Amino acid sequence: MIHVLASRILLRPTDLERSRAFYRDALGLAIFREFGTGEQRGTVFFLGGGFLELSGHSSRPPEPNATQLWLQVPDIAEAERELRERGVPVLREPRKEPWGLVEMHIADPDGLRIFIVEVPEDHPMRHRP
């Protein structure tokens, strides 16, 4: 088994500045670091216990369902309200799934599906045996 010290998800958006604005302003993610200069600088955002890096460029958006982000929040109703206030379209309203999580779907500017998730108090993910 390898010893993993940290992890991050790397995205290559079709429009780096548009995606940077979405993750920074619409989702409100805090910036961990930036590298390079000008419009093509890379940006690494905090993702709770992980990181999301936007850098480089892709000539086309990701294939549907090839990559998805799962972001856990403490209060999904509050997250929905804040996202709507920032103009982020909600693709699917929050609802409790058969596996017990409350999930809402949004997408980034390239159509990357983002799952906003609340883990209810009684869910097994909240308790360790």
C-alpha positions as CSV (number, residue, x, y, z in Angstrom):
1,M,0.0,0.0,0.0
2,I,1.4,3.4,-0.9
3,H,1.4,6.2,1.8
4,V,-0.6,9.1,0.3
5,L,0.2,12.5,1.9
6,A,-2.3,14.6,-0.1
7,S,-4.4,14.5,-3.2
8,R,-6.0,16.9,-5.7
9,I,-8.2,16.8,-8.8
10,L,-6.8,18.5,-11.9
11,L,-9.2,20.0,-14.4
12,R,-8.2,21.4,-17.8
13,P,-11.1,23.8,-18.6
14,T,-11.9,25.1,-22.1
15,D,-11.9,28.7,-20.7
16,L,-9.6,28.9,-17.7
17,E,-10.7,32.4,-16.5
18,R,-14.4,31.5,-16.7
19,S,-13.8,28.4,-14.7
20,R,-11.6,30.2,-12.2
21,A,-14.4,32.7,-11.7
22,F,-17.0,30.0,-11.2
23,Y,-15.1,28.0,-8.6
24,R,-13.8,31.2,-6.8
25,D,-16.9,33.4,-7.0
26,A,-19.9,31.2,-7.6
27,L,-18.9,28.3,-5.4
28,G,-16.8,30.4,-3.1
29,L,-13.9,28.1,-2.9
30,A,-10.8,29.5,-1.1
31,I,-7.6,29.7,-3.1
32,F,-4.7,27.5,-1.7
33,R,-2.1,28.8,-4.2
34,E,-1.6,30.2,-7.7
35,F,1.3,29.5,-10.0
36,G,2.5,31.0,-13.3
37,T,1.5,34.4,-14.5
38,G,-1.2,36.2,-16.4
39,E,-4.4,34.6,-17.6
40,Q,-2.9,31.2,-18.0
41,R,-1.8,31.0,-14.3
42,G,-2.9,27.8,-12.5
43,T,-5.1,28.1,-9.5
44,V,-5.4,25.5,-6.7
45,F,-8.5,25.6,-4.6
46,F,-9.2,24.0,-1.2
47,L,-11.7,21.2,-1.4
48,G,-12.2,20.3,2.3
49,G,-9.6,17.6,2.8
50,G,-8.4,17.8,-0.8
51,F,-7.6,20.2,-3.6
52,L,-8.9,21.2,-7.0
53,E,-6.4,22.5,-9.5
54,L,-7.4,24.5,-12.6
55,S,-4.5,24.8,-15.1
56,G,-3.6,24.4,-18.7
57,H,-6.3,24.2,-21.4
58,S,-8.5,21.7,-23.1
59,S,-9.9,22.2,-26.6
60,R,-13.1,20.5,-25.6
61,P,-15.1,19.9,-22.4
62,P,-14.8,16.6,-20.5
63,E,-16.8,13.6,-21.6
64,P,-20.2,13.4,-19.8
65,N,-19.8,11.4,-16.6
66,A,-16.0,10.9,-17.1
67,T,-15.3,13.1,-14.1
68,Q,-17.6,14.3,-11.4
69,L,-17.0,16.3,-8.2
70,W,-18.5,15.4,-4.9
71,L,-18.6,18.2,-2.4
72,Q,-19.9,17.6,1.1
73,V,-21.6,20.5,2.9
74,P,-23.0,20.8,6.4
75,D,-26.3,22.3,5.3
76,I,-27.6,21.6,1.8
77,A,-30.5,24.0,2.1
78,E,-28.1,26.8,2.9
79,A,-25.8,25.8,0.1
80,E,-28.6,25.8,-2.4
81,R,-29.7,29.3,-1.3
82,E,-26.2,30.7,-1.6
83,L,-25.6,29.1,-5.0
84,R,-28.9,30.4,-6.4
85,E,-28.1,33.9,-5.0
86,R,-24.8,33.7,-7.0
87,G,-26.6,32.7,-10.1
88,V,-25.6,29.1,-10.2
89,P,-28.3,27.0,-11.9
90,V,-29.4,24.0,-9.9
91,L,-29.7,21.0,-12.3
92,R,-31.4,18.8,-9.7
93,E,-33.1,19.9,-6.5
94,P,-31.8,18.4,-3.2
95,R,-33.4,15.1,-2.4
96,K,-32.6,12.1,-0.1
97,E,-31.2,9.2,-2.1
98,P,-31.9,5.5,-1.4
99,W,-28.4,5.3,0.1
100,G,-29.3,8.0,2.7
101,L,-27.4,11.0,1.5
102,V,-29.1,14.3,0.5
103,E,-27.8,15.3,-3.0
104,M,-28.2,18.3,-5.3
105,H,-26.6,18.6,-8.7
106,I,-25.0,21.6,-10.4
107,A,-22.4,21.9,-13.2
108,D,-19.3,24.0,-13.8
109,P,-19.0,26.2,-17.0
110,D,-17.8,23.2,-19.1
111,G,-20.7,21.0,-17.9
112,L,-18.7,19.0,-15.3
113,R,-21.3,17.5,-13.0
114,I,-20.9,18.6,-9.3
115,F,-22.7,16.7,-6.6
116,I,-23.4,18.9,-3.5
117,V,-24.0,16.4,-0.6
118,E,-25.2,16.6,2.9
119,V,-24.6,13.6,5.2
120,P,-27.5,13.4,7.6
121,E,-26.9,12.9,11.3
122,D,-28.2,9.3,11.3
123,H,-26.1,8.2,8.2
124,P,-23.5,5.5,8.8
125,M,-20.8,7.8,7.3
126,R,-21.1,9.9,10.5
127,H,-20.4,6.9,12.8
128,R,-17.4,4.6,13.0
129,P,-17.9,1.1,14.3
